[in-house]
Amino acid sequence: MDTEEFQIWSRRAADWGVAYRDTLRERPVRPSTRPGEIAARIASSAPEQAEPMETIFADFERDIVPGMTHWQHPRFFAYFPANAAPVSVVAEYLVSAMAAQCMLWQTSPAATELEIRVIDWLRQALGLPDGFSGVIQDSASSATLSAVLVMRERALDWAGNRAGLSGQPRLRIYCSDQVHTSIDRAIWVSGIGEENLVRVPTGGRWRSMQPAALEAAIEADRAAGFLPAGIIASVGGTSVGGTDDIAAVAAIAGRHDLYLHVDAAWAGSAMICPEFRHFWAGVEAADSVVFNPHKWLGAQFDCSIHFVRDPESLVRTLAIKPEYLKTHGKDGVVNFSEWTVPLGRRFRALKLWFLLRAHGLEGLRAMIRDHVRWSENLAARLAGQPGIEIVTEPMLSLFSFRHQAGDETRNDEHNLALVSAINDDGRIYLTQTRVDGRVAIRFHAGQFEATEADVDMAFDVITEIAGRMTGQGGQWN
Ligand SMILES: *Cc1c(COP(=O)(O)O)cnc(C)c1O
């Protein structure tokens, strides 16, 4: 591709992106593609001869786009979102053009120094105290894995990386029954093992770990010869927003000298609004906190912030060259690859810098407040509908509901059928979960370009399809 062609196709790609975002409302959120359908359209080997860009681009539009789930669709209410503000997309074009590998300070000084700055902007924006520094990771899963590795090394007096885990006391990590599966995987990958992940029962409105049960479990484990290493607390769990009492958990972590990691992957973005910070009151005592600006703040996927109170322990766990510890940070040089499991790093700070400047914290707060208010309103409207039960009240902008099948024994089946009928309809996209063993349908508002009218349409679609399925069509109007 010569310079002229590069220019033509860069412009075509940018124009395509704008038109794509502009027409999302007209597309079904989720494609009706069947497994294998897209693969069948793609050549089974790479071409020997170069092909013209026109052909490649046409095939992209014909074969690929119809098989995409439109994550930026304003009526994507499934999972948690990955809401990419247009300005962060623009920043990613620039990052993609420079294509720098930012593993060390010297492999791109600006990337490292901007990363330090924007992490501190976010620390202040979230109301975290001075003592926290951090690093941008690809995902919350990676941040949580790093935190678990620190727990392991710290508890084993830094012997795990060197000597392995055999012959060591059995480590124990504590969490609630509401945590994300990334915690399980961190426990597997770190060699600690699922059997040593202690799930403390939850209670109360926010499904919080019961502090007394947590402390009793730690004490019983110590008495039995286990080595408690750390606690993973949840703020805004993925299923229905399960949230621990961070102050209570931190007090226990302090008493037992355990490392405390807080997973606020989704809910962390809301902490730019002071009125929501009660959900993580006490967080200043955590050792490590993860939140994903790529979920709800508008940063192009991927972008996960891992805050730590003591970067030394992270670097001591993950640095390849221990002598680096002597100088790390002190001469103004930080090599962020020493803070993460992967060596290579993308330049992820640029999109945050563009995003935070183009919208301002006030703009982003307004977005989050709208999402929370619209979700609360939708939950209240649905609660007033015959046959609809709100299963979990809104935690920020996430709630869950279920529709009565008429026959109680068929409720799970009916709600699974309902969610799939809603998704086949294409106007909105929802996902299901299980609450106390029973199927519930999740709703979450968080798209960057969602409007109140989009959330209103969710009400229409849910009530229309639920009514049709139980033969109650007329009563919804
Ligand atoms: C989404 C989510 C994760 C995993 O995030 P990744 O960045 O995809 O690894 C972890 N914890 C919670 C609470 C989440 O919502």
The ligand as an SDF file (V2000), in Angstrom:
LIG
                    3D

 15 15  0  0  0  0  0  0  0  0999 V2000
  -16.4780   -7.3910   33.3480 C   0  0  0  0  0  0  0  0  0  0  0  0
  -16.0360   -7.7410   34.6930 C   0  0  0  0  0  0  0  0  0  0  0  0
  -14.8070   -8.3760   34.9010 C   0  0  0  0  0  0  0  0  0  0  0  0
  -13.9290   -8.8480   33.7760 C   0  0  0  0  0  0  0  0  0  0  0  0
  -13.5080   -7.8000   33.0140 O   0  0  0  0  0  0  0  0  0  0  0  0
  -12.4640   -8.0090   31.8320 P   0  0  0  0  0  0  0  0  0  0  0  0
  -11.9120   -6.6390   31.6760 O   0  0  0  0  0  0  0  0  0  0  0  0
  -13.2790   -8.4540   30.6630 O   0  0  0  0  0  0  0  0  0  0  0  0
  -11.4790   -9.0150   32.2520 O   0  0  0  0  0  0  0  0  0  0  0  0
  -14.4170   -8.6010   36.1940 C   0  0  0  0  0  0  0  0  0  0  0  0
  -15.1740   -8.2450   37.2370 N   0  0  0  0  0  0  0  0  0  0  0  0
  -16.3690   -7.6440   37.0690 C   0  0  0  0  0  0  0  0  0  0  0  0
  -17.1680   -7.2460   38.2720 C   0  0  0  0  0  0  0  0  0  0  0  0
  -16.8350   -7.3740   35.7870 C   0  0  0  0  0  0  0  0  0  0  0  0
  -18.0170   -6.7720   35.6340 O   0  0  0  0  0  0  0  0  0  0  0  0
  1  2  1  0
  2  3  1  0
  2 14  2  0
  3  4  1  0
  3 10  2  0
  4  5  1  0
  5  6  1  0
  6  7  2  0
  6  8  1  0
  6  9  1  0
 10 11  1  0
 11 12  2  0
 12 13  1  0
 12 14  1  0
 14 15  1  0
M  END
$$$$
